[in-house]
């Protein structure tokens, strides 16, 4: 059974040599996220932080 973990999630265990990627060139994937927000809504700090995280690219 193969389990895929996001790189940022597994990073701690990889740094501690408790986990490693198996053939990362072959076994990898990217996920596209889409977000819809209400046009003209007042500023929402939580939404703003969430959108910032979605646009983060390690």
PyMOL Python script that loads the backbone (N, CA, C, O; Angstrom):
from pymol import cmd

cmd.read_pdbstr("""\
ATOM      1  N   UNK A   1       0.842  -1.186   0.000  1.00  0.00           N
ATOM      2  CA  UNK A   1       0.000   0.000   0.000  1.00  0.00           C
ATOM      3  C   UNK A   1       0.883   1.243   0.000  1.00  0.00           C
ATOM      4  O   UNK A   1       1.771   1.379   0.841  1.00  0.00           O
ATOM      5  N   UNK A   2       0.641   2.139  -0.933  1.00  0.00           N
ATOM      6  CA  UNK A   2       1.394   3.389  -1.022  1.00  0.00           C
ATOM      7  C   UNK A   2       0.612   4.508  -0.357  1.00  0.00           C
ATOM      8  O   UNK A   2      -0.602   4.624  -0.522  1.00  0.00           O
ATOM      9  N   UNK A   3       1.320   5.316   0.386  1.00  0.00           N
ATOM     10  CA  UNK A   3       0.702   6.478   1.028  1.00  0.00           C
ATOM     11  C   UNK A   3       1.446   7.712   0.562  1.00  0.00           C
ATOM     12  O   UNK A   3       2.670   7.787   0.677  1.00  0.00           O
ATOM     13  N   UNK A   4       0.720   8.668   0.044  1.00  0.00           N
ATOM     14  CA  UNK A   4       1.325   9.907  -0.404  1.00  0.00           C
ATOM     15  C   UNK A   4       1.077  10.989   0.635  1.00  0.00           C
ATOM     16  O   UNK A   4      -0.067  11.258   1.002  1.00  0.00           O
ATOM     17  N   UNK A   5       2.145  11.601   1.101  1.00  0.00           N
ATOM     18  CA  UNK A   5       2.041  12.704   2.048  1.00  0.00           C
ATOM     19  C   UNK A   5       2.540  13.976   1.379  1.00  0.00           C
ATOM     20  O   UNK A   5       3.502  13.935   0.612  1.00  0.00           O
ATOM     21  N   UNK A   6       1.911  15.085   1.656  1.00  0.00           N
ATOM     22  CA  UNK A   6       2.443  16.341   1.144  1.00  0.00           C
ATOM     23  C   UNK A   6       3.859  16.555   1.680  1.00  0.00           C
ATOM     24  O   UNK A   6       4.158  16.219   2.826  1.00  0.00           O
ATOM     25  N   UNK A   7       4.713  17.111   0.844  1.00  0.00           N
ATOM     26  CA  UNK A   7       6.112  17.316   1.208  1.00  0.00           C
ATOM     27  C   UNK A   7       6.239  18.079   2.516  1.00  0.00           C
ATOM     28  O   UNK A   7       7.044  17.717   3.374  1.00  0.00           O
ATOM     29  N   UNK A   8       5.447  19.138   2.670  1.00  0.00           N
ATOM     30  CA  UNK A   8       5.556  19.943   3.894  1.00  0.00           C
ATOM     31  C   UNK A   8       5.111  19.159   5.130  1.00  0.00           C
ATOM     32  O   UNK A   8       5.574  19.432   6.237  1.00  0.00           O
ATOM     33  N   UNK A   9       4.220  18.193   4.945  1.00  0.00           N
ATOM     34  CA  UNK A   9       3.737  17.391   6.069  1.00  0.00           C
ATOM     35  C   UNK A   9       4.794  16.387   6.522  1.00  0.00           C
ATOM     36  O   UNK A   9       4.967  16.163   7.720  1.00  0.00           O
ATOM     37  N   UNK A  10       5.501  15.782   5.566  1.00  0.00           N
ATOM     38  CA  UNK A  10       6.505  14.759   5.875  1.00  0.00           C
ATOM     39  C   UNK A  10       7.868  15.353   6.213  1.00  0.00           C
ATOM     40  O   UNK A  10       8.759  14.632   6.662  1.00  0.00           O
ATOM     41  N   UNK A  11       8.041  16.637   6.006  1.00  0.00           N
ATOM     42  CA  UNK A  11       9.337  17.294   6.151  1.00  0.00           C
ATOM     43  C   UNK A  11      10.013  17.019   7.494  1.00  0.00           C
ATOM     44  O   UNK A  11      11.224  16.801   7.535  1.00  0.00           O
ATOM     45  N   UNK A  12       9.261  17.024   8.584  1.00  0.00           N
ATOM     46  CA  UNK A  12       9.826  16.797   9.920  1.00  0.00           C
ATOM     47  C   UNK A  12      10.478  15.412  10.004  1.00  0.00           C
ATOM     48  O   UNK A  12      11.603  15.282  10.485  1.00  0.00           O
ATOM     49  N   UNK A  13       9.771  14.384   9.536  1.00  0.00           N
ATOM     50  CA  UNK A  13      10.278  13.017   9.624  1.00  0.00           C
ATOM     51  C   UNK A  13      11.438  12.782   8.666  1.00  0.00           C
ATOM     52  O   UNK A  13      12.350  12.010   8.963  1.00  0.00           O
ATOM     53  N   UNK A  14      11.403  13.445   7.525  1.00  0.00           N
ATOM     54  CA  UNK A  14      12.514  13.336   6.577  1.00  0.00           C
ATOM     55  C   UNK A  14      13.768  13.944   7.202  1.00  0.00           C
ATOM     56  O   UNK A  14      14.853  13.370   7.103  1.00  0.00           O
ATOM     57  N   UNK A  15      13.625  15.102   7.843  1.00  0.00           N
ATOM     58  CA  UNK A  15      14.763  15.763   8.494  1.00  0.00           C
ATOM     59  C   UNK A  15      15.343  14.915   9.624  1.00  0.00           C
ATOM     60  O   UNK A  15      16.542  14.979   9.897  1.00  0.00           O
ATOM     61  N   UNK A  16      14.495  14.119  10.281  1.00  0.00           N
ATOM     62  CA  UNK A  16      14.946  13.253  11.380  1.00  0.00           C
ATOM     63  C   UNK A  16      15.361  11.872  10.883  1.00  0.00           C
ATOM     64  O   UNK A  16      15.603  10.978  11.694  1.00  0.00           O
ATOM     65  N   UNK A  17      15.448  11.680   9.574  1.00  0.00           N
ATOM     66  CA  UNK A  17      15.779  10.384   8.953  1.00  0.00           C
ATOM     67  C   UNK A  17      14.846   9.261   9.381  1.00  0.00           C
ATOM     68  O   UNK A  17      15.265   8.106   9.468  1.00  0.00           O
ATOM     69  N   UNK A  18      13.598   9.584   9.647  1.00  0.00           N
ATOM     70  CA  UNK A  18      12.597   8.582  10.000  1.00  0.00           C
ATOM     71  C   UNK A  18      11.742   8.194   8.789  1.00  0.00           C
ATOM     72  O   UNK A  18      10.970   7.236   8.838  1.00  0.00           O
ATOM     73  N   UNK A  19      11.894   8.954   7.710  1.00  0.00           N
ATOM     74  CA  UNK A  19      11.094   8.726   6.518  1.00  0.00           C
ATOM     75  C   UNK A  19      11.887   9.232   5.317  1.00  0.00           C
ATOM     76  O   UNK A  19      12.692  10.156   5.432  1.00  0.00           O
ATOM     77  N   UNK A  20      11.644   8.611   4.166  1.00  0.00           N
ATOM     78  CA  UNK A  20      12.291   9.100   2.949  1.00  0.00           C
ATOM     79  C   UNK A  20      11.351   8.890   1.770  1.00  0.00           C
ATOM     80  O   UNK A  20      10.450   8.052   1.808  1.00  0.00           O
ATOM     81  N   UNK A  21      11.582   9.662   0.742  1.00  0.00           N
ATOM     82  CA  UNK A  21      10.790   9.526  -0.475  1.00  0.00           C
ATOM     83  C   UNK A  21      11.296   8.330  -1.269  1.00  0.00           C
ATOM     84  O   UNK A  21      12.502   8.099  -1.353  1.00  0.00           O
ATOM     85  N   UNK A  22      10.387   7.583  -1.842  1.00  0.00           N
ATOM     86  CA  UNK A  22      10.745   6.446  -2.683  1.00  0.00           C
ATOM     87  C   UNK A  22      10.547   6.870  -4.135  1.00  0.00           C
ATOM     88  O   UNK A  22       9.422   7.074  -4.592  1.00  0.00           O
ATOM     89  N   UNK A  23      11.652   6.998  -4.842  1.00  0.00           N
ATOM     90  CA  UNK A  23      11.654   7.391  -6.252  1.00  0.00           C
ATOM     91  C   UNK A  23      10.764   8.620  -6.499  1.00  0.00           C
ATOM     92  O   UNK A  23       9.764   8.533  -7.212  1.00  0.00           O
ATOM     93  N   UNK A  24      11.135   9.761  -5.905  1.00  0.00           N
ATOM     94  CA  UNK A  24      10.290  10.963  -5.999  1.00  0.00           C
ATOM     95  C   UNK A  24      10.087  11.476  -7.425  1.00  0.00           C
ATOM     96  O   UNK A  24       9.120  12.194  -7.683  1.00  0.00           O
ATOM     97  N   UNK A  25      10.973  11.123  -8.354  1.00  0.00           N
ATOM     98  CA  UNK A  25      10.780  11.548  -9.742  1.00  0.00           C
ATOM     99  C   UNK A  25       9.600  10.817 -10.391  1.00  0.00           C
ATOM    100  O   UNK A  25       8.907  11.379 -11.238  1.00  0.00           O
ATOM    101  N   UNK A  26       9.380   9.575  -9.992  1.00  0.00           N
ATOM    102  CA  UNK A  26       8.289   8.792 -10.569  1.00  0.00           C
ATOM    103  C   UNK A  26       6.986   8.944  -9.781  1.00  0.00           C
ATOM    104  O   UNK A  26       5.907   9.031 -10.367  1.00  0.00           O
ATOM    105  N   UNK A  27       7.093   8.976  -8.460  1.00  0.00           N
ATOM    106  CA  UNK A  27       5.902   9.007  -7.612  1.00  0.00           C
ATOM    107  C   UNK A  27       5.693  10.406  -7.040  1.00  0.00           C
ATOM    108  O   UNK A  27       6.077  10.695  -5.907  1.00  0.00           O
ATOM    109  N   UNK A  28       5.095  11.238  -7.822  1.00  0.00           N
ATOM    110  CA  UNK A  28       4.774  12.589  -7.365  1.00  0.00           C
ATOM    111  C   UNK A  28       3.532  13.070  -8.104  1.00  0.00           C
ATOM    112  O   UNK A  28       3.183  12.556  -9.167  1.00  0.00           O
ATOM    113  N   UNK A  29       2.890  14.041  -7.534  1.00  0.00           N
ATOM    114  CA  UNK A  29       1.743  14.638  -8.205  1.00  0.00           C
ATOM    115  C   UNK A  29       1.505  16.033  -7.630  1.00  0.00           C
ATOM    116  O   UNK A  29       1.963  16.358  -6.535  1.00  0.00           O
ATOM    117  N   UNK A  30       0.796  16.826  -8.376  1.00  0.00           N
ATOM    118  CA  UNK A  30       0.418  18.159  -7.941  1.00  0.00           C
ATOM    119  C   UNK A  30      -1.096  18.234  -7.944  1.00  0.00           C
ATOM    120  O   UNK A  30      -1.766  17.576  -8.740  1.00  0.00           O
ATOM    121  N   UNK A  31      -1.615  19.034  -7.055  1.00  0.00           N
ATOM    122  CA  UNK A  31      -3.050  19.211  -6.959  1.00  0.00           C
ATOM    123  C   UNK A  31      -3.392  20.670  -7.193  1.00  0.00           C
ATOM    124  O   UNK A  31      -2.778  21.560  -6.606  1.00  0.00           O
ATOM    125  N   UNK A  32      -4.357  20.910  -8.037  1.00  0.00           N
ATOM    126  CA  UNK A  32      -4.810  22.259  -8.323  1.00  0.00           C
ATOM    127  C   UNK A  32      -6.016  22.569  -7.446  1.00  0.00           C
ATOM    128  O   UNK A  32      -6.973  21.796  -7.394  1.00  0.00           O
ATOM    129  N   UNK A  33      -5.966  23.690  -6.768  1.00  0.00           N
ATOM    130  CA  UNK A  33      -7.087  24.125  -5.946  1.00  0.00           C
ATOM    131  C   UNK A  33      -7.736  25.341  -6.586  1.00  0.00           C
ATOM    132  O   UNK A  33      -7.051  26.186  -7.162  1.00  0.00           O
ATOM    133  N   UNK A  34      -9.035  25.429  -6.487  1.00  0.00           N
ATOM    134  CA  UNK A  34      -9.776  26.606  -6.946  1.00  0.00           C
ATOM    135  C   UNK A  34     -10.587  27.131  -5.773  1.00  0.00           C
ATOM    136  O   UNK A  34     -11.069  26.366  -4.938  1.00  0.00           O
ATOM    137  N   UNK A  35     -10.727  28.439  -5.725  1.00  0.00           N
ATOM    138  CA  UNK A  35     -11.475  29.064  -4.639  1.00  0.00           C
ATOM    139  C   UNK A  35     -12.433  30.083  -5.235  1.00  0.00           C
ATOM    140  O   UNK A  35     -12.080  30.815  -6.159  1.00  0.00           O
ATOM    141  N   UNK A  36     -13.622  30.123  -4.710  1.00  0.00           N
ATOM    142  CA  UNK A  36     -14.605  31.121  -5.116  1.00  0.00           C
ATOM    143  C   UNK A  36     -14.932  31.959  -3.892  1.00  0.00           C
ATOM    144  O   UNK A  36     -15.228  31.431  -2.820  1.00  0.00           O
ATOM    145  N   UNK A  37     -14.876  33.265  -4.066  1.00  0.00           N
ATOM    146  CA  UNK A  37     -15.229  34.163  -2.969  1.00  0.00           C
ATOM    147  C   UNK A  37     -16.320  35.125  -3.441  1.00  0.00           C
ATOM    148  O   UNK A  37     -16.544  35.304  -4.638  1.00  0.00           O
ATOM    149  N   UNK A  38     -16.964  35.716  -2.498  1.00  0.00           N
ATOM    150  CA  UNK A  38     -18.043  36.638  -2.811  1.00  0.00           C
ATOM    151  C   UNK A  38     -17.471  37.991  -3.226  1.00  0.00           C
ATOM    152  O   UNK A  38     -16.703  38.602  -2.483  1.00  0.00           O
ATOM    153  N   UNK A  39     -17.843  38.446  -4.394  1.00  0.00           N
ATOM    154  CA  UNK A  39     -17.370  39.733  -4.899  1.00  0.00           C
ATOM    155  C   UNK A  39     -17.979  40.861  -4.063  1.00  0.00           C
ATOM    156  O   UNK A  39     -19.182  40.886  -3.806  1.00  0.00           O
ATOM    157  N   UNK A  40     -17.126  41.779  -3.651  1.00  0.00           N
ATOM    158  CA  UNK A  40     -17.597  42.941  -2.906  1.00  0.00           C
ATOM    159  C   UNK A  40     -17.779  42.711  -1.418  1.00  0.00           C
ATOM    160  O   UNK A  40     -18.244  43.605  -0.711  1.00  0.00           O
ATOM    161  N   UNK A  41     -17.422  41.532  -0.926  1.00  0.00           N
ATOM    162  CA  UNK A  41     -17.554  41.256   0.507  1.00  0.00           C
ATOM    163  C   UNK A  41     -16.510  42.067   1.280  1.00  0.00           C
ATOM    164  O   UNK A  41     -15.437  42.371   0.757  1.00  0.00           O
ATOM    165  N   UNK A  42     -16.831  42.410   2.517  1.00  0.00           N
ATOM    166  CA  UNK A  42     -15.871  43.171   3.315  1.00  0.00           C
ATOM    167  C   UNK A  42     -14.641  42.321   3.611  1.00  0.00           C
ATOM    168  O   UNK A  42     -14.685  41.093   3.535  1.00  0.00           O
ATOM    169  N   UNK A  43     -13.550  42.991   3.947  1.00  0.00           N
ATOM    170  CA  UNK A  43     -12.295  42.301   4.192  1.00  0.00           C
ATOM    171  C   UNK A  43     -12.435  41.322   5.363  1.00  0.00           C
ATOM    172  O   UNK A  43     -13.002  41.647   6.406  1.00  0.00           O
ATOM    173  N   UNK A  44     -11.903  40.124   5.156  1.00  0.00           N
ATOM    174  CA  UNK A  44     -11.966  39.077   6.161  1.00  0.00           C
ATOM    175  C   UNK A  44     -10.532  38.571   6.363  1.00  0.00           C
ATOM    176  O   UNK A  44      -9.955  37.973   5.455  1.00  0.00           O
ATOM    177  N   UNK A  45      -9.963  38.803   7.532  1.00  0.00           N
ATOM    178  CA  UNK A  45      -8.568  38.447   7.784  1.00  0.00           C
ATOM    179  C   UNK A  45      -8.320  36.938   7.710  1.00  0.00           C
ATOM    180  O   UNK A  45      -7.255  36.505   7.269  1.00  0.00           O
ATOM    181  N   UNK A  46      -9.287  36.150   8.135  1.00  0.00           N
ATOM    182  CA  UNK A  46      -9.131  34.695   8.067  1.00  0.00           C
ATOM    183  C   UNK A  46      -9.107  34.245   6.605  1.00  0.00           C
ATOM    184  O   UNK A  46      -8.269  33.433   6.215  1.00  0.00           O
ATOM    185  N   UNK A  47     -10.021  34.771   5.810  1.00  0.00           N
ATOM    186  CA  UNK A  47     -10.044  34.434   4.387  1.00  0.00           C
ATOM    187  C   UNK A  47      -8.765  34.901   3.706  1.00  0.00           C
ATOM    188  O   UNK A  47      -8.208  34.188   2.872  1.00  0.00           O
ATOM    189  N   UNK A  48      -8.308  36.071   4.053  1.00  0.00           N
ATOM    190  CA  UNK A  48      -7.081  36.610   3.473  1.00  0.00           C
ATOM    191  C   UNK A  48      -5.884  35.698   3.779  1.00  0.00           C
ATOM    192  O   UNK A  48      -5.069  35.437   2.894  1.00  0.00           O
ATOM    193  N   UNK A  49      -5.773  35.219   5.003  1.00  0.00           N
ATOM    194  CA  UNK A  49      -4.690  34.316   5.397  1.00  0.00           C
ATOM    195  C   UNK A  49      -4.814  32.971   4.673  1.00  0.00           C
ATOM    196  O   UNK A  49      -3.815  32.395   4.240  1.00  0.00           O
ATOM    197  N   UNK A  50      -6.037  32.483   4.550  1.00  0.00           N
ATOM    198  CA  UNK A  50      -6.280  31.217   3.857  1.00  0.00           C
ATOM    199  C   UNK A  50      -5.852  31.308   2.391  1.00  0.00           C
ATOM    200  O   UNK A  50      -5.170  30.415   1.889  1.00  0.00           O
ATOM    201  N   UNK A  51      -6.243  32.364   1.716  1.00  0.00           N
ATOM    202  CA  UNK A  51      -5.879  32.546   0.324  1.00  0.00           C
ATOM    203  C   UNK A  51      -4.378  32.696   0.151  1.00  0.00           C
ATOM    204  O   UNK A  51      -3.814  32.225  -0.837  1.00  0.00           O
ATOM    205  N   UNK A  52      -3.729  33.350   1.105  1.00  0.00           N
ATOM    206  CA  UNK A  52      -2.284  33.493   1.044  1.00  0.00           C
ATOM    207  C   UNK A  52      -1.607  32.126   1.131  1.00  0.00           C
ATOM    208  O   UNK A  52      -0.641  31.866   0.415  1.00  0.00           O
ATOM    209  N   UNK A  53      -2.112  31.247   2.010  1.00  0.00           N
ATOM    210  CA  UNK A  53      -1.550  29.903   2.139  1.00  0.00           C
ATOM    211  C   UNK A  53      -1.748  29.079   0.873  1.00  0.00           C
ATOM    212  O   UNK A  53      -0.877  28.295   0.496  1.00  0.00           O
ATOM    213  N   UNK A  54      -2.885  29.256   0.223  1.00  0.00           N
ATOM    214  CA  UNK A  54      -3.141  28.507  -1.009  1.00  0.00           C
ATOM    215  C   UNK A  54      -2.204  28.918  -2.137  1.00  0.00           C
ATOM    216  O   UNK A  54      -1.896  28.110  -3.012  1.00  0.00           O
ATOM    217  N   UNK A  55      -1.759  30.145  -2.124  1.00  0.00           N
ATOM    218  CA  UNK A  55      -0.859  30.608  -3.181  1.00  0.00           C
ATOM    219  C   UNK A  55       0.600  30.363  -2.842  1.00  0.00           C
ATOM    220  O   UNK A  55       1.474  30.643  -3.663  1.00  0.00           O
ATOM    221  N   UNK A  56       0.887  29.846  -1.654  1.00  0.00           N
ATOM    222  CA  UNK A  56       2.260  29.535  -1.252  1.00  0.00           C
ATOM    223  C   UNK A  56       2.808  28.409  -2.100  1.00  0.00           C
ATOM    224  O   UNK A  56       2.117  27.420  -2.346  1.00  0.00           O
ATOM    225  N   UNK A  57       4.030  28.548  -2.543  1.00  0.00           N
ATOM    226  CA  UNK A  57       4.676  27.513  -3.344  1.00  0.00           C
ATOM    227  C   UNK A  57       6.065  27.253  -2.803  1.00  0.00           C
ATOM    228  O   UNK A  57       6.950  28.092  -2.967  1.00  0.00           O
ATOM    229  N   UNK A  58       6.290  26.088  -2.148  1.00  0.00           N
ATOM    230  CA  UNK A  58       7.606  25.815  -1.537  1.00  0.00           C
ATOM    231  C   UNK A  58       8.715  25.678  -2.556  1.00  0.00           C
ATOM    232  O   UNK A  58       9.867  25.449  -2.188  1.00  0.00           O
TER     233      UNK A  58
END
""", "prot")
cmd.dss("prot")
cmd.show_as("cartoon", "prot")
cmd.util.cbc("prot")
cmd.orient("prot")
